[in-house]
């Protein structure tokens, strides 16, 4: 199979899914495309979290936040089964699972005052289900903060040999760190001019893009900051703590909007690389299908359920529902923006996953196999370098792609911290309450945004510095359990409101089975590790967490089925 043919076919299928299936979903859910109904961003404007954003700005935030490292790391990890299963799941999962999940979460949230999936469960299922879901979700967020914090710090951290920084070996990391710091400063200035000086968005965008190019030029040629990965973890912790409580117009909206141009540039470079090189996929280096069971250094891996928990963000991810209902719903200016922002971003992420498959194929041809970053950046940069006139800037393209990968993670990290703050605050609220309704007592302290943020950051960074890898194996299942529960929550809301919810039944059932199967495999494997002797705390933690998640899934599914059989009356 030629990579260009694969890319064009998959892109066309995704475009058809957006046009036809996405439009049908709008009609089924009663999305107000006339924009006669004001969104929570207008009815609950507070200047901090609820702030209307223009569609391109919110698109940038949403796409940057949900993408993270998932659509790159997922297909790379799942490629052990061959490129065909990965591509098929990206297409089917993106259109009928992930897109429905993300879009549905956004629509459900704007019908519930811009609140999270936990609050939707509270209103449409039960208080007990809400508490269980929120505690689980918050712990998952802590793991996301730990992992993404570590990823960002590692892309910034200098190489240290015998206690001395290897400046030559740390050049790329120092460049990425410098550009990222300059980028944050540019975003603050951009936000000031757009929201305080009301400068034309078009004019400000032109200057913003020029500033990004300037930052890239400066960072690649002048990068004097060489800090260890551990030091960067502390710096990242301080940054996300500040960013989480800063009004969205100051940093989150402008930074994510501007960073989206880096992401679009990455997609463009990748597309040009595939068009220019259009290599065939070598069946010896990258088979179409390797089998339903594949032996790896980590033992036997089975296509079901591993493929469906590993591809994650490239097809469906529970984290997306937290973004849709956590930050995006509070900034949605018009309901007509919901489909391109939520459904469209998910399918754009699918395109990135397909480009990653192409990158894997060429990376194996050119010897770029040293980790996820090298596979993606090396594969794309090498393809682009085959185009006349670009061969001399392969290193620049490689650095730009690493920077963009880091920007994905930093944006998701910032959003995850803010969502974690929301989840912690909502844990103490009664049905229908908002944070402003809590006037005194111990709950007033716990819903304080600064307290909630501090707790979230300290827990996440501490775990990131002290062995999150030991329990990271459980994350794929936990993330897909979150997706299944998100589908369940939206399904029950639509049923209670008398809307068509049948498009959720198969995805919800499938993701639940995938999750429970994955958890049982994890528990079995970790029990074998423990039985072999010499295990540290990691396997024990995974067995305990996996068992609790399996029980949680069963309890919430029972709650959901009960609600679907006896719907409550709610408004849509």
N, C-alpha and C positions, 0 to 999 in steps of 0.2 A: 504493500500500500504506500502511495506517495503522500507525504505529510501535507502538501498543499491541497490535494484532493480531500483528504480527511478533514482538514480545517474548514474548507469551503462547504462541504456537505453538512458538517456539524453546525456551523454558523447559520446556514439556511434553515435547518430544522429548528434551532433555538429561536430564530426570528419569527418563524411561523407559529411556534408555541406562544410567544409574547403577543403576537397580533390576534390570533384567533382564540386560544384558550384564556389568555389574560382578559380579553374583552368579555368573554362569556362569564368569567368569574365576577367581573364588575356588575353585570346584570343580575346574577344570582344573589349577590350579597347586598344589592341596593346601594352601591357606591354612588354618591351624589356628584356626578360629573358636571352638573350645572353650577356647582359651588354655591348653592343657596343656603347651605347649613354651615355656620362657622365652626372651625376646628378648635380643639382645646388650646392651641397656640394663641388664639385670639380671645377666647372666652376666659382663659385662666392666665393671661400674660402676667409674668412676675419679674421680667427683666433678667432672670438668672437661668432657669431651666426651660420655662415656657416662653419661647421667643420665635415668632414667625420667621421662616427663612425662605428666600427665593429658591425655586426648584433646583437650579444648577448647584447652589450652595449645599442644599440638603442632600442632593444626589451625591455630591462629593463626600459629605460626612458619612452617609449611610454605606456607600460602596467601600470607602476606605476602612470603615469600622468592621464590616462583616467579612471582608476579604482576609485580613490578617495573613497568617502564613498558610492557612488551610488549603486553598486551591492549588498551592505549590507543593507543600509537604505531603498532602493526602495522596494525590495521584502518583507521586514518586514512591511512597511506601507501598501503595497498592499495586505497583507495576510488577511485583513478583508473580502476579497471576496473568500477566500479558496485557497488551494495550487494548484489546477488544473489550474485555469485561469492564475495564475502567471507562472507556469511551461510552459504552452503552449505558452504564449506570449514571454517568454525568448527564447524558441527554434525558433519559427517562426520569431520573431522580430530580434533575433541575426543573423540568417543566411541570411534572405532576406531583412532586413531593416538596422540594425546597421552595420553589416559587409560590406554591399554594400556602405553605407554612409561613413564609416571610410576609407575604401580602396579607394573609388572613390575620396575622398577629398585629399588623399595623392598623387594619380596619377595626378589629376588635378593640384595640387600645383607644383609638379616638372616639369610640362609642362608650368608653368607660373613663372619661376625663383624662385621657393620656396616661393612665396608670398601667402597671406591669401585668404580665400574665398571672402573677400571683393574685392580684386583686380581681382579675377576671374569674379565676377559679373560686375565689371567696364568694363573689356575687352569684355565680352560676352553678356552683357545686356545693361546697360546704366550707365552714371555717377550718375544720380539721385538715381538709385537703389543702387549703391555702397555706397553713402553717407548715405542713410536711413539704409541700412544693417549695416554699420560700426558703426554708432551712437548707434543703438540698441544693437549690439554685445558688444560694449565697456561698455555700462551700465550694461549688463548682467555679464560681467567679473567683474565689480566693486562689484556686488552682490555676485559673487562666492568668491572673495577675502575676503569680509566681513564675509560670512558664514564659509568658511573653516578656516579663521583666528580665528574666535570665537571657532570653534570646536577644533582646535589645542591648543589654549590657555586654553580651559576648560579641555582637557586631561592632561595638564601640571599643571594647577592651584591648589594650596593647598586649603584644606577645612578650612574655617575661621569661628569660633564660638565665638560670643561676642567679636570680634576684636582680637582674639588670634588664631593662627594657630594650628589646631588639627593635630599634627604630625602623630599619629597612623592612623587616617582616611585618611591622605594624602600620605601614603607610596607608593601606586601604581602610583599616579600622579607624585610624585618626582622621582620614578624609570624611568618612561617613559620619563620625561624631561631630566634626566641625560644621559640615553642611547642615546637619540636623539642628544644631544650636542656632546657627544663623537663620534657618528656616522658621524657627519658633519666633524669633524677633520680627521677621518679615510679616508673619501671620498677625501678630499683635498690631502692627502698624496698619496692615490691610483692614483689620476689623475696625480700627479707630476711624479711618477715612470713610468706610462704607456705612457704618452705623451711627457715627457721631457727626461726621461732616456731610453725610448723605451724598458722597461723590458717586458719579455714574458707575454702575457695576461694570460696564464694558471697559471704560477707561481704567478703572482700578485693576481690573483683571489683566489688562495689557501690561501695566506697570508691575503687577504681582508676578506674572510669568517672567518678565525681564529680570525681576529681583531674584527669582529662583535660579535662572541661568547664571546670574552674577554670583549667587551663593555657591553654585556648583564649581564655577571657575576659581573662586577664592579657596573653597575647601579642598579642591584637588591640588592646589599649588601652595597652600599655606595652612598647615594643620599642626600647630605647636602643642596641642594637648594630648598627652600620652598617659592615660590612667589605667589602672588595673580593672579587670572585670568586676571585682568586688567593690571597688570605689564607685564605679559607674552604677552599680546596683543601688547604692545609697543616693546617688544623684538622681537616678530615675525615680526612686521612691519619693523624694522631695518634690520632683516635678509633677508626678501624677497626683500627689496630695493637693498641690496648688491648683492644678488644672481641673480637678474634680469639683472644686467649690467656686471656681471663677465663672462669672456669667458666660453663657455659651457664645455670645457675640464677640467677646474679647479674644478667645483663643480657639475653642472647639470648632465653631462654624468656619472662621476664616482659615485656620490651619488645615482642616480636613478638606475644605474646598480647594485650597492651593495644592495640597498633597495629592488630590485627585488628578491633577495635571501630570504629576510624576507617574501615577499609575496608568493614565491614558498613554503617556509617552512610552511606558514599558510595554503596554499592549501593542502600540504602533511599531516599536522596534522589533518586538517578537513577530508581529505579522509580516513586516518587511523582511525579516530574516527568513521566515518560512517561504515567502514568495521568491526571494532571491536565491536561496539555496535549494528549495523544494526537494530535499533528499528523500529517497525511499527509506522506509523503515526496514532495517536489516533483520530478517527473521532469525538469524543466528544470535545476534546481540540483543534483540528485543522481540521475542516471539509474540504472535497474536494471542495465543492462549497456552498457558503452561500446565493447566490442570486444576481440578477442584481442590486438590491438596498439594501443598508445596513445602518441601523440607527446607528450613532455613537454620541459621546458627541459633535462633531462638526456639527451635523445635518445629513441629509440623504446624503449618498455617492452612486454614480451610477458607475457601472462597466465601462460603456462607458460615458465619456472619462477618468475617474479617473485612471483606471488600466494602461492606456497607457502613462499617464503623470507621474505616480508615480514610476513605475518600472525603468524608465529612463535608467541609465547606464547599467543595466542588460540586456537591449534589444536594445535600440537606445537612443543616447543622442547627442544633438547639440554641447555640449562642445567638444566632440571627434573631430569634424571637425576642431575646432580651434587648437587642439593639432596636428592633422595630417598636417594641412596646416600652422601651426605657428612655431613649433619647429622641429617636426620629419622630414618634407620635407627638411629642411636646413641641416640635418645631415645624410640623406640617402646615403649610400656609393654606392649601386648598385640597379638597378631597380628590380632585382630578389629578393631583400630583402623586397620589398613592401608588398607582399601578407602575408608572415608569421608575419611581424611586425604589419600591420594594420588590416587585416582580421583575422589573427590568434589571436592577442591580444583581439579583440572584442569577439571572441568565447571562449577564455580562461576566459574572464570576465563573460560570460554566465555560465560557469562551477561554478564560484564562487557564482553566483546568485542561482544556484541549490543547492549548499552546504549550502547556507543561509537558503533555505527552510527546509533542513534537520535539521539545527541548531534550527530553530523556533520550529519545532515539538518537539525536545527533551528539549528545554528550557521551554516549557510549561509543560512538564512532571516533570521537576526538580525545577520549581519555579523561574527560571531566567527570570524575566519580568520587571526589573527596567531600562527601556530605551534600545535604540538600541545596545549600547556597551555591556550591560549585557546579552541581548538576544543572540547576536552572540557569544561573547567570552564565556559566561556561557554555552550555548548549546554545542559548540564544545568541550570545556575543559571537560565538564561532560561526553560526549560520550567517549572521549579519556581516561578518568579516569577509565572507565569500563574494559580497557585492563589490564591484569595482568602485574605488573611492572610499570604502569604509574599512579596508583591511588594516590601515594604519592606526585606527582608533579602537581596536578591539579591547585594549585595556581600559579605555575610558568608558566604553559601553558596559564592560564587566563591572566596573566600580559603580556606574549609574544604576545597574540592575541590583547590585547588593544594597545600595542606598535605598532603592525603592522597596526592596524586600524588608529592610529595617523600618521604613516609613509605614508599611502595612502593619507591622507588629506594634510600633509605637502608637499609631492611631487606635488600633484595637485595644491596646493596653489602657490608654486614656479613657476610652469609652467604657471598657470593662470596669474601671475603678468608679466611674460615675454611676454606672448601672448597679454596682455593688453597694454604693451608698443608698441608692433608691430602694434596693431590696432590703437592706438592713433597716431603713426607716419604716418601710411598709409592713415589716414583720410585727410592729407594735401597734398597728392601726386596726380599728374595728371596721366592719363592712361600710363602705361609703365615706369613711373619714379621709381627710387629707392631713398632711403634717401641720398645717395652720390651725387645725381644729384642736390640737393638743396644747392646752394653755399652761398646765403646771404638773408637778409630780415627777416621778422618776422617768416616766415615758417622755416627758419634755426633753430630758437630757439625752435619752437614747435616739430620739428623732432629730436631734440637732445635727445639721449637715457636717459640721466640723468634727464632731465626735464620731459620727458614722463613717466619715472618710478616714479619720485617723486609725480607727479599728481595722478597717478594710486594708489600708496600705501596710500597716505594721504586720498583720497576719500574712498578707501576700508576699511582701518582700522577705520576711523572715523565712517563710517556706521556700522561697526561691533561692535563698542562700544556704539552706540546710537540708537539701535532699529531696526536692519535689520530684526528681526523676524516679525515686523509689516507688512512688505511687502513680506516676504518669501513665503507666499501662492501663489504669482504670479510666482514664479521661475519655477515650474514644467511646466507651460504652456509656459513661455518664452523660456525655454530650448528646449522644443519640437518644438516650432516655429522656433528656430534656426536650428534644425534638418531638418525640412521641407524646409527651405530656402537653407540649404546646399545641400540637394538633388536636389532642383530646379537649383541651380548654376551649379552643376556638369552635370545635365541633359542638360542644355542649351549649355554648353561647348562641350559635346559629339555630340549634334545635329549640332552645328556649324562646328565641325570638321569632320562631316560625319561618325561618329561612332555610333554603336548600343547603344541607350539610353533607350530602352523600359523597362529595369529592374528597372528604376527609377520612371516610371510613377505611378504605383500603390502605392508604399511607399510614394512618394511625395504627392499624392492626399489624402491618408489616414491620414498622419501626419498633413496636413493642416486642414482637417476637425476636427481631434482630437483637434488641438490647438484652433481653433475658437470656437468650442463647449465648451471647458474648460474655455476659456476666458469669454464667455457669462454667464456660470454658476457662475464664480467668481464674475463678475459684479453684477449679480442678488443677490447673497448672501450678498455681501458687501453693496448693496443698502438697503437690509433688515436690516442690522446692523445699518446703518445710520438712517433709518426711526424709529428704536426702540429708538433712542436718546442716548446721552452720549458717542458717539463714539469719539475716539481720531483721530489723523491724519492718522493712518494706513488704515482704510477702504476707506477714501477719496483717498489716494494715489493709492490703488489697483484699484479703479474704474477708475481713470484717466489713470494709466499705462495700465490697461487692455484694455480700449477703444483705446488708441493709438496703442497698439500692434495689435489689430484686424484690424484697418485701415491699418497699415503697412503690415500685411499679405495680405490683399486684393490688395494693390497697387503693391507689389512685384509679386504676382501671375499673375496679369494682365500683368506686364512687361515680366514675364517669358513666358506666353502663346504667347504674341506678338512675342517674339524672336524665340520660337519654330515653329511658323507658317512661319516666314520669317527669316531663319537662316542667321547669318553673316558668312563670310568665315574666319576661323582661322585654325592654324596648330595644329595637335595633337601631 
